[in-house]
Amino acid sequence: MFSIKKMTVTALFIAMGITLPLAFHMIPNAGIVFLPMHIPVLLCGMVCGLPYGLVCGILTPLLSSMITGMPPAAMLPSMLCELSVYGLVTSLLMRYVPISNKIGRIYTALIGAMVSGRLFYGVMNALLFRAGNYSLQIWLGTALVSALPGILIQIILIPALVLALQRSGVLEPQLVTRPE
């Protein structure tokens, strides 16, 4: 993919990351439960690689907060950290994990990024953003239990979308096959 194409696709993922949550936020607490902003960032990391996945993870929550007020300013720093880790780790794992099976590589990148992002989110909240007011119990409740429907949606939807993008020619085959 040429860098102009990657920039355009990244911009589309950022736009999706801003607009998709609007539909979910019509339902109370749906953003926390279904994690709609995470999907475009994870996809961008898989489709566009570095640095585009990282940039998408930074700009999506930042622009969304400025344009729509979601995430609210109090949640923005921790979401910004979490989503940037998603974009970074997904990009790195898609590119450098030597798994020749397409589905295996996609799931390794997806789950690796999801775990890394959630852990980083918890650490940043515990040490910086909510120091003294954050515990393992709060992290488990917000990052895992409440978000379980969104996590399941990501595990089911994202691999199917990546494979569809590959078949359509949007995703280069070398990103989902063994790097040379």
Contact map, one row per residue, 1 for C-alpha under 8 A:
111011000000000000000000000000000000000000000000000000000000000000000000000000000000000000000000000000000000000000000000000000000000000000000000000000000000000000000000001100000000
111111000000000000000000000000000000000000000000000000000000000000000000000000000000000000000000000000000000000000000000000000000000000000000000000000000000000000000000000000000000
111111100000000000000000000000000000000000000000000000000000000000000000000000000000000000000000000000000000000000000000000000000000000000000000000000000000000000000000000000000000
011111110000000000000000000000000000000000000000000000000000000000000000000000000000000000000000000000000000000000000000000000000000000000000000000000000000000000000000000000000000
111111111000000000000000000000000000000000000000000000000000000000000000000000000000000000000000000000000000000000000000000000000000000000000000000000000000000000000000000000000000
111111111100000000000000000000000000000000000001000100000000000000000000000000000000000000000000000000000000000000000000000000000000000000000000000000000000000000000000000000000000
001111111110000000000000000000000000000000000000000100000000000000000000000000000000000000000000000000000000000000000000000000000000000000000000000000000000000000000000000000000000
000111111111000000000000000000000000000000000000000000000000000000000000000000000000000000000000000000000000000000000000000000000000000000000000000000000000000000000000000000000000
000011111111100000000000000000000000000000010001000000000000000000000000000000000000000000000000000000000000000000000000000000000000000000000000000000000000000000000000000000000000
000001111111110000000000000000000000000000010001000110010000000000000000000000000000000000000000000000000000000000000000000000000000000000000000000000000000000000000000000000000000
000000111111111000000000000000000000000000000000000000010000000000000000000000000000000000000000000000000000000000000000000000000000000000000000000000000000000000000000000000000000
000000011111111100000000000000000000000000000000000000000000000000000000000000000000000000000000000000000000000000000000000000000000000000000000000000000000000000000000000000000000
000000001111111110000000000000000000000110110000000000010000000000000000000000000000000000000000000000000000000000000000000000000000000000000000000000000000000000000000000000000000
000000000111111111000000000000000000000110000000000000010011000000000000000000000000000000000000000000000000000000000000000000000000000000000000000000000000000000000000000000000000
000000000011111111100000000000000000000000000000000000000001000000000000000000000000000000000000000000000000000000000000000000000000000000000000000000000000000000000000000000000000
000000000001111111110000000000000000100100000000000000000000000000000000000000000000000000000000000000000000000000000000000000000000000000000000000000000000000000000000000000000000
000000000000111111111000000000000001111110000000000000000001100100000000000000000000000000000000000000000000000000000000000000000000000000000000000000000000000000000000000000000000
000000000000011111111100000000000000100000000000000000000001101100010000000000000000000000000000000000000000000000000000000000000000000000000000000000000000000000000000000000000000
000000000000001111111110000000000000000000000000000000000000000000000000000000000000000000000000000000000000000000000000000000000000000000000000000000000000000000000000000000000000
000000000000000111111111000000000001100000000000000000000000000000000000000000000000000000000000000000000000000000000000000000000000000000000000000000000000000000000000000000000000
000000000000000011111111100000100011100000000000000000000000000000000000000000000000000000000000000000000000000000000000000000000000000000000000000000000000000000000000000000000000
000000000000000001111111110000000000000000000000000000000000000000000000000000000000000000000000000000000000000000000000000000000000000000000000000000000000000000000000000000000000
000000000000000000111111110000000000000000000000000000000000000000000000000000000000000000000000000000000000000000000000000000000000000000000000000000000000000000000000000000000000
000000000000000000011111111001100101000000000000000000000000000000000000000000000000000000000000000000000000000000000000000000000000000000000000000000000000000000000000000000000000
000000000000000000001111111111100000000000000000000000000000000000000000000000000000000000000000000000000000000000000000000000000000000000000000000000000000000000000000000000000000
000000000000000000000111111101000000000000000000000000000000000000000000000000000000000000000000000000000000000000000000000000000000000000000000000000000000000000000000000000000000
000000000000000000000001111111000000000000000000000000000000000000000000000000000000000000000000000000000000000000000000000000000000000000000000000000000000000000000000000000000000
000000000000000000000000111111000000000000000000000000000000000000000000000000000000000000000000000000000000000000000000000000000000000000000000000000000000000000000000000000000000
000000000000000000000000101111111000000000000000000000000000000000000000000000000000000000000000000000000000000000000000000000000000000000000000000000000000000000000000000000000000
000000000000000000000001111111111110000000000000000000000000000000000000000000000000000000000000000000000000000000000000000000000000000000000000000000000000000000000000000000000000
000000000000000000001001100011111111000000000000000000000000000000000000000000000000000000000000000000000000000000000000000000000000000000000000000000000000000000000000000000000000
000000000000000000000000000011111110000000000000000000000000000000000000000000000000000000000000000000000000000000000000000000000000000000000100011000000000000000000000000000000000
000000000000000000000000000011111110000000000000000000000000000000000000000000000000000000000000000000000000000000000000000000000000000000000000011111000000000000000000000000000000
000000000000000000000001000001111111000000000000000000000000000000000000000000000000000000000000000000000000000000000000000000000000000000000000001111101000000000000000000000000000
000000000000000000001000000001111111111000000000000000000000000000000000000000000000000000000000000000000000000000000000000000000000000000000000001001100000000000000000000000000000
000000000000000010011001000000100111111100000000000000000000000000000000000000000000000000000000000000000000000000000000000000000000000000000000000001000000000000000000000000000000
000000000000000111011000000000000011111110000000000000000001100000000000000000000000000000000000000000000000000000000000000000000000000000000000000000000000000000000000000000000000
000000000000000010000000000000000011111111000000000000000000000000000000000000000010010000000000000000000000000000000000000000000000000000000000000000000000000000000000000000000000
000000000000000010000000000000000011111111100000000000000000000000000000000000000000000000000000000000000000000000000000000000000000000000000000000000000100010000000000000000000000
000000000000110110000000000000000001111111110000000000000000000000000000000000000000000000000000000000000000000000000000000000000000000000000000000000000000000000000000000000000000
000000000000110010000000000000000000111111111000000010011001000000000000000000000010011000000000000000000000000000000000000000000000000000000000000000000000000000000000000000000000
000000000000000000000000000000000000011111111100000010000000000000000000000000000000011001000000000000000000010010000000000000000000000000000000000000000000010000000000000000000000
000000000000100000000000000000000000001111111110000000000000000000000000000000000000000000000000000000000000000000000000000000000000000000000000000000000000010001000000000000000000
000000001100100000000000000000000000000111111111100110010000000000000000000000000000001000000000000000000000000000000000000000000000000000000000000000000000000000000000000000000000
000000000000000000000000000000000000000011111111110111000000000000000000000000000000011111100000000000000000000000000000000000000000000000000000000000000000000000000000000000000000
000000000000000000000000000000000000000001111111100010000000000000000000000000000000000001100100000000000100100000000000000000000000000000000000000000000000000001000000000000100000
000000000000000000000000000000000000000000111111100000000000000000000000000000000000000000000000000000000000000000000000000000000000000000000000000000000000000001000000011100100000
000001001100000000000000000000000000000000011111110110000000000000000000000000000000000000100000000000000000000000000000000000000000000000000000000000000000000000000000001000000000
000000000000000000000000000000000000000000011111111110000000000000000000000000000000000001110110000000000000000000000000000000000000000000000000000000000000000000000000000000000000
000000000000000000000000000000000000000000001001111111000000000000000000000000000000000100110000000000000000000000000000000000000000000000000000000000000000000000000000000000000000
000000000000000000000000000000000000000000000000111111100000000000000000000000000000000100000000000000000000000000000000000000000000000000000000000000000000000000000000000000000000
000001100100000000000000000000000000000000011001111111110000000000000000000000000000001000000000000000000000000000000000000000000000000000000000000000000000000000000000000000000000
000000000100000000000000000000000000000011011101111111111000000000000000000000000001011101100000000000000000000000000000000000000000000000000000000000000000000000000000000000000000
000000000000000000000000000000000000000000001000011111111100000000000000000000000001111100000000000000000000000000000000000000000000000000000000000000000000000000000000000000000000
000000000000000000000000000000000000000000000000001111111110000000000000000000000001001000000000000000000000000000000000000000000000000000000000000000000000000000000000000000000000
000000000110110000000000000000000000000010010000000111111111000000000000000000000001001000000000000000000000000000000000000000000000000000000000000000000000000000000000000000000000
000000000000000000000000000000000000000010000000000011111111100000000000000000010111111100000000000000000000000000000000000000000000000000000000000000000000000000000000000000000000
000000000000000000000000000000000000000000000000000001111111110000000000000000011011000000000000000000000000000000000000000000000000000000000000000000000000000000000000000000000000
000000000000010000000000000000000000000000000000000000111111111000000000000000000000000000000000000000000000000000000000000000000000000000000000000000000000000000000000000000000000
000000000000011011000000000000000000100010000000000000011111111100000000000000000000000000000000000000000000000000000000000000000000000000000000000000000000000000000000000000000000
000000000000000011000000000000000000100000000000000000001111111110000110000100110010000000000000000000000000000000000000000000000000000000000000000000000000000000000000000000000000
000000000000000000000000000000000000000000000000000000000111111111000000000100010000000000000000000000000000000000000000000000000000000000000000000000000000000000000000000000000000
000000000000000001000000000000000000000000000000000000000011111111100000000000000000000000000000000000000000000000000000000000000000000000000000000000000000000000000000000000000000
000000000000000011000000000000000000000000000000000000000001111111111110000000000000000000000000000000000000000000000000000000000000000000000000000000000000000000000000000000000000
000000000000000000000000000000000000000000000000000000000000111111111111100100000000000000000000000000000000000000000000000000000000000000000000000000000000000000000000000000000000
000000000000000000000000000000000000000000000000000000000000011111111100000000000000000000000000000000000000000000000000000000000000000000000000000000000000000000000000000000000000
000000000000000000000000000000000000000000000000000000000000001111111100000000000000000000000000000000000000000000000000000000000000000000000000000000000000000000000000000000000000
000000000000000001000000000000000000000000000000000000000000000111111100000000000000000000000000000000000000000000000000000000000000000000000000000000000000000000000000000000000000
000000000000000000000000000000000000000000000000000000000000000111111111100000000000000000000000000000000000000000000000000000000000000000000000000000000000000000000000000000000000
000000000000000000000000000000000000000000000000000000000000100111111111100000000000000000000000000000000000000000000000000000000000000000000000000000000000000000000000000000000000
000000000000000000000000000000000000000000000000000000000000100110001111111100100000000000000000000000000000000000000000000000000000000000000000000000000000000000000000000000000000
000000000000000000000000000000000000000000000000000000000000000010001111111100000000000000000000000000000000000000000000000000000000000000000000000000000000000000000000000000000000
000000000000000000000000000000000000000000000000000000000000000010001111111110000000000000000000000000000000000000000000000000000000000000000000000000000000000000000000000000000000
000000000000000000000000000000000000000000000000000000000000000000000011111110000000000000000000000000000000000000000000000000000000000000000000000000000000000000000000000000000000
000000000000000000000000000000000000000000000000000000000000000000000011111111100000000000000000000000000000000000000000000000000000000000000000000000000000000000000000000000000000
000000000000000000000000000000000000000000000000000000000000110010000011111111110000000000000000000000000000000000000000000000000000000000000000000000000000000000000000000000000000
000000000000000000000000000000000000000000000000000000000000000000000000111111111000000000000000000000000000000000000000000000001000000000000000000000000000000000000000000000000000
000000000000000000000000000000000000000000000000000000000000000000000000001111111100000000000000000000000000000000000000100110001000000000000000000000000000000000000000000000000000
000000000000000000000000000000000000000000000000000000000000100000000010001111111110000000000000000000000000000000000000100000000000000000000000000000000000000000000000000000000000
000000000000000000000000000000000000000000000000000000001100110000000000000111111111000000000000000000000000000000000000000000000000000000000000000000000000000000000000000000000000
000000000000000000000000000000000000000000000000000000000100000000000000000011111111100000000000000000000000000000001001100100000000000000000000000000000000000000000000000000000000
000000000000000000000000000000000000000000000000000000001000000000000000000001111111110000000000000000000000000000001101100000000000000000000000000000000000000000000000000000000000
000000000000000000000000000000000000010010000000000000001100100000000000000000111111111000000000000000000000000000001000000000000000000000000000000000000000000000000000000000000000
000000000000000000000000000000000000000000000000000011111100000000000000000000011111111100000000000000000000000000001000000000000000000000000000000000000000000000000000000000000000
000000000000000000000000000000000000000000000000000001001000000000000000000000001111111110000000000000000000000010011001000000000000000000000000000000000000000000000000000000000000
000000000000000000000000000000000000010011001000000011001000000000000000000000000111111111000000000000000000000011011000000000000000000000000000000000000000000000000000000000000000
000000000000000000000000000000000000000011011000000111111000000000000000000000000011111111100000000000000000000010000000000000000000000000000000000000000000000000000000000000000000
000000000000000000000000000000000000000000001000011011001000000000000000000000000001111111110000000000000000000010000000000000000000000000000000000000000000000000000000000000000000
000000000000000000000000000000000000000000001000000000000000000000000000000000000000111111111000000000000000100110010000000000000000000000000000000000000000000000000000000000000000
000000000000000000000000000000000000000001001100100010000000000000000000000000000000011111111100000000000000110110000000000000000000000000000000000000000000000000000000000000000000
000000000000000000000000000000000000000000001101110010000000000000000000000000000000001111111110000000000000100000000000000000000000000000000000000000000000000000000000000000000000
000000000000000000000000000000000000000000000000110000000000000000000000000000000000000111111111100000000000100000000000000000000000000000000000000000000000000000000000000000000000
000000000000000000000000000000000000000000000000000000000000000000000000000000000000000011111111100000001001100100000000000000000000000000000000000000000000000000000000000000000000
000000000000000000000000000000000000000000000100100000000000000000000000000000000000000001111111100000001100100000000000000000000000000000000000000000000000000000000000000000110000
000000000000000000000000000000000000000000000000100000000000000000000000000000000000000000111111100000000000000000000000000000000000000000000000000000000000000000000000000000110010
000000000000000000000000000000000000000000000000000000000000000000000000000000000000000000011111110000000000000000000000000000000000000000000000000000000000000000000000000000000010
000000000000000000000000000000000000000000000000000000000000000000000000000000000000000000011111111000001000000000000000000000000000000000000000000000000000000000000000000000000100
000000000000000000000000000000000000000000000000000000000000000000000000000000000000000000000001111100001000000000000000000000000000000000000000000000000000000000000000000000000110
000000000000000000000000000000000000000000000000000000000000000000000000000000000000000000000000111111011000000000000000000000000000000000000000000000000000000000000000000000001100
000000000000000000000000000000000000000000000000000000000000000000000000000000000000000000000000011111011000000000000000000000000000000000000000000000000000000000000000000000011100
000000000000000000000000000000000000000000000000000000000000000000000000000000000000000000000000001111111000000000000000000000000000000000000000000000000000000000000000000000001000
000000000000000000000000000000000000000000000000000000000000000000000000000000000000000000000000001111111100000000000000000000000000000000000000000000000000000000000000000000011000
000000000000000000000000000000000000000000000000000000000000000000000000000000000000000000000000000011111110000000000000000000000000000000000000000000000000001000000000000000000000
000000000000000000000000000000000000000000000000000000000000000000000000000000000000000000000000001111111111000000000000000000000000000000000000000000000000000000000000000000000000
000000000000000000000000000000000000000000000000000000000000000000000000000000000000000000001100111111111111100000000000000000000000000000000000000000000000000000000000000000011000
000000000000000000000000000000000000000000000100000000000000000000000000000000000000000000000100000001111111110000000000000000000000000000000000000000000000001001000000000000010000
000000000000000000000000000000000000000000000000000000000000000000000000000000000000000000000000000000111111111100000000000000000000000000000000000000000010001000000000000000000000
000000000000000000000000000000000000000000000000000000000000000000000000000000000000000000001000000000011111111100000000000000000000000000000000000000000000000000000000000000000000
000000000000000000000000000000000000000000000100000000000000000000000000000000000000000011111100000000001111111110000000000000000000000000000000000000000000000000000000000000000000
000000000000000000000000000000000000000001000000000000000000000000000000000000000000000001000000000000000111111111000000000000000000000000000000000000000010000000000000000000000000
000000000000000000000000000000000000000000000000000000000000000000000000000000000000000000000000000000000011111111100000000000000000000000000000000000000010000000000000000000000000
000000000000000000000000000000000000000000000000000000000000000000000000000000000000000011001000000000000011111111110000000000000000000000000000000000000000000000000000000000000000
000000000000000000000000000000000000000001000000000000000000000000000000000000000000111111000000000000000000111111111000000000000000000000000000000000000000000000000000000000000000
000000000000000000000000000000000000000000000000000000000000000000000000000000000000010000000000000000000000011111111100000000000000000000000000000000000000000000000000000000000000
000000000000000000000000000000000000000000000000000000000000000000000000000000000000000000000000000000000000001111111110000000000000000000000000000000000000000000000000000000000000
000000000000000000000000000000000000000000000000000000000000000000000000000000000000110010000000000000000000000111111111000000000000000000000000000000000000000000000000000000000000
000000000000000000000000000000000000000000000000000000000000000000000000000000001111110000000000000000000000000011111111100000000000000000000000000000000000000000000000000000000000
000000000000000000000000000000000000000000000000000000000000000000000000000000000100000000000000000000000000000001111111110000000000000000000010000000000000000000000000000000000000
000000000000000000000000000000000000000000000000000000000000000000000000000000000000000000000000000000000000000000111111111000000000000000000000000000000000000000000000000000000000
000000000000000000000000000000000000000000000000000000000000000000000000000000001100100000000000000000000000000000011111111100000000000000000000000000000000000000000000000000000000
000000000000000000000000000000000000000000000000000000000000000000000000000001101100000000000000000000000000000000001111111110000000000000000000000000000000000000000000000000000000
000000000000000000000000000000000000000000000000000000000000000000000000000000000000000000000000000000000000000000000111111111000000000000100010000000000000000000000000000000000000
000000000000000000000000000000000000000000000000000000000000000000000000000000000000000000000000000000000000000000000011111111100000000000000000000000000000000000000000000000000000
000000000000000000000000000000000000000000000000000000000000000000000000000001001000000000000000000000000000000000000001111111111000000000000000000000000000000000000000000000000000
000000000000000000000000000000000000000000000000000000000000000000000000000001000000000000000000000000000000000000000000111111111110010000000000000000000000000000000000000000000000
000000000000000000000000000000000000000000000000000000000000000000000000000000000000000000000000000000000000000000000000011111111111111000000000000000000000000000000000000000000000
000000000000000000000000000000000000000000000000000000000000000000000000000000000000000000000000000000000000000000000000001111111110000000000000000000000000000000000000000000000000
000000000000000000000000000000000000000000000000000000000000000000000000000000000000000000000000000000000000000000000000000111111110000000000000000000000000000000000000000000000000
000000000000000000000000000000000000000000000000000000000000000000000000000011000000000000000000000000000000000000000000000111111110000000000000000000000000000000000000000000000000
000000000000000000000000000000000000000000000000000000000000000000000000000000000000000000000000000000000000000000000000000011111111110000000000000000000000000000000000000000000000
000000000000000000000000000000000000000000000000000000000000000000000000000000000000000000000000000000000000000000000000000011111111110000000000000000000000000000000000000000000000
000000000000000000000000000000000000000000000000000000000000000000000000000000000000000000000000000000000000000000000000000001000111111000000000000000000000000000000000000000000000
000000000000000000000000000000000000000000000000000000000000000000000000000000000000000000000000000000000000000000000000000001000111111000000000000000000000000000000000000000000000
000000000000000000000000000000000000000000000000000000000000000000000000000000000000000000000000000000000000000000000000000011000111111101100000000000000000000000000000000000000000
000000000000000000000000000000000000000000000000000000000000000000000000000000000000000000000000000000000000000000000000000001000001111111100000000000000000000000000000000000000000
000000000000000000000000000000000000000000000000000000000000000000000000000000000000000000000000000000000000000000000000000000000000011111110000000000000000000000000000000000000000
000000000000000000000000000000000000000000000000000000000000000000000000000000000000000000000000000000000000000000000000000000000000001111111000000000000000000000000000000000000000
000000000000000000000000000000000000000000000000000000000000000000000000000000000000000000000000000000000000000000000000000000000000011111111100000000000000000000000000000000000000
000000000000000000000000000000000000000000000000000000000000000000000000000000000000000000000000000000000000000000000000010000000000011111111111000000000000000000000000000000000000
000000000000000000000000000000000000000000000000000000000000000000000000000000000000000000000000000000000000000000000000000000000000000111111111100000000000000000000000000000000000
000000000000000000000000000000000000000000000000000000000000000000000000000000000000000000000000000000000000000000000000000000000000000011111111110000000000000000000000000000000000
000000000000000000000000000000010000000000000000000000000000000000000000000000000000000000000000000000000000000000000000000000000000000001111111111000000000000000000000000000000000
000000000000000000000000000000000000000000000000000000000000000000000000000000000000000000000000000000000000000000000100010000000000000000111111111000000000000000000000000000000000
000000000000000000000000000000000000000000000000000000000000000000000000000000000000000000000000000000000000000000000000000000000000000000111111111100000000000000000000000000000000
000000000000000000000000000000000000000000000000000000000000000000000000000000000000000000000000000000000000000000000000000000000000000000011111111100000000000000000000000000000000
000000000000000000000000000000011000000000000000000000000000000000000000000000000000000000000000000000000000000000000000000000000000000000001111111110000000000000000000000000000000
000000000000000000000000000000011110000000000000000000000000000000000000000000000000000000000000000000000000000000000000000000000000000000000111111111100000000000000000000000000000
000000000000000000000000000000001100000000000000000000000000000000000000000000000000000000000000000000000000000000000000000000000000000000000001111111110000000000000000000000000000
000000000000000000000000000000001100000000000000000000000000000000000000000000000000000000000000000000000000000000000000000000000000000000000000011111111000000000000000000000000000
000000000000000000000000000000001111000000000000000000000000000000000000000000000000000000000000000000000000000000000000000000000000000000000000001111111100000000000000000000000000
000000000000000000000000000000000110000000000000000000000000000000000000000000000000000000000000000000000000000000000000000000000000000000000000001111111110000000000000000000000000
000000000000000000000000000000000000000000000000000000000000000000000000000000000000000000000000000000000000000000000000000000000000000000000000000111111111000000000000000000000000
000000000000000000000000000000000100000000000000000000000000000000000000000000000000000000000000000000000000000000000000000000000000000000000000000011111111110000000000000000000000
000000000000000000000000000000000000001000000000000000000000000000000000000000000000000000000000000000000000000000000000000000000000000000000000000001111111110000000000000000000000
000000000000000000000000000000000000000000000000000000000000000000000000000000000000000000000000000000000010011000000000000000000000000000000000000000111111111000000000000000000000
000000000000000000000000000000000000000000000000000000000000000000000000000000000000000000000000000000000000000000000000000000000000000000000000000000011111111100000000000000000000
000000000000000000000000000000000000000000000000000000000000000000000000000000000000000000000000000000000000000000000000000000000000000000000000000000001111111110000000000000000000
000000000000000000000000000000000000001001100000000000000000000000000000000000000000000000000000000000000000000000000000000000000000000000000000000000001111111111000000000000000000
000000000000000000000000000000000000000000000000000000000000000000000000000000000000000000000000000000100110000000000000000000000000000000000000000000000011111111100000000000000000
000000000000000000000000000000000000000000000000000000000000000000000000000000000000000000000000000000000000000000000000000000000000000000000000000000000001111111110000000000000000
000000000000000000000000000000000000000000000000000000000000000000000000000000000000000000000000000000000000000000000000000000000000000000000000000000000000111111111000000000000000
000000000000000000000000000000000000000000100110000000000000000000000000000000000000000000000000000000000100000000000000000000000000000000000000000000000000011111111100001000000000
000000000000000000000000000000000000000000000000000000000000000000000000000000000000000000000000000000000000000000000000000000000000000000000000000000000000001111111110000000000000
000000000000000000000000000000000000000000000000000000000000000000000000000000000000000000000000000000000000000000000000000000000000000000000000000000000000000111111111000000000000
000000000000000000000000000000000000000000000000000000000000000000000000000000000000000000000000000000000000000000000000000000000000000000000000000000000000000011111111111000000000
000000000000000000000000000000000000000000000000000000000000000000000000000000000000000000000000000000000000000000000000000000000000000000000000000000000000000001111111111110000000
000000000000000000000000000000000000000000000000000000000000000000000000000000000000000000000000000000000000000000000000000000000000000000000000000000000000000000111111111000000000
000000000000000000000000000000000000000000000000000000000000000000000000000000000000000000000000000000000000000000000000000000000000000000000000000000000000000000011111111000000000
000000000000000000000000000000000000000000000000000000000000000000000000000000000000000000000000000000000000000000000000000000000000000000000000000000000000000000001111111100000000
000000000000000000000000000000000000000000000010000000000000000000000000000000000000000000000000000000000000000000000000000000000000000000000000000000000000000000001111111100000000
100000000000000000000000000000000000000000000011000000000000000000000000000000000000000000000000000000000000000000000000000000000000000000000000000000000000000001001111111110100000
100000000000000000000000000000000000000000000010000000000000000000000000000000000000000000000000000000000000000000000000000000000000000000000000000000000000000000000100111111110000
000000000000000000000000000000000000000000000000000000000000000000000000000000000000000000000000000000000000000000000000000000000000000000000000000000000000000000000100001111111000
000000000000000000000000000000000000000000000000000000000000000000000000000000000000000000000000000000000000000000000000000000000000000000000000000000000000000000000000000111111110
000000000000000000000000000000000000000000000110000000000000000000000000000000000000000000000110000000000000000000000000000000000000000000000000000000000000000000000000001111111110
000000000000000000000000000000000000000000000000000000000000000000000000000000000000000000000110000101001100000000000000000000000000000000000000000000000000000000000000000111111100
000000000000000000000000000000000000000000000000000000000000000000000000000000000000000000000000001111001000000000000000000000000000000000000000000000000000000000000000000011111110
000000000000000000000000000000000000000000000000000000000000000000000000000000000000000000000000111100000000000000000000000000000000000000000000000000000000000000000000000001111111
000000000000000000000000000000000000000000000000000000000000000000000000000000000000000000000011010000000000000000000000000000000000000000000000000000000000000000000000000001101111
000000000000000000000000000000000000000000000000000000000000000000000000000000000000000000000000000000000000000000000000000000000000000000000000000000000000000000000000000000000111
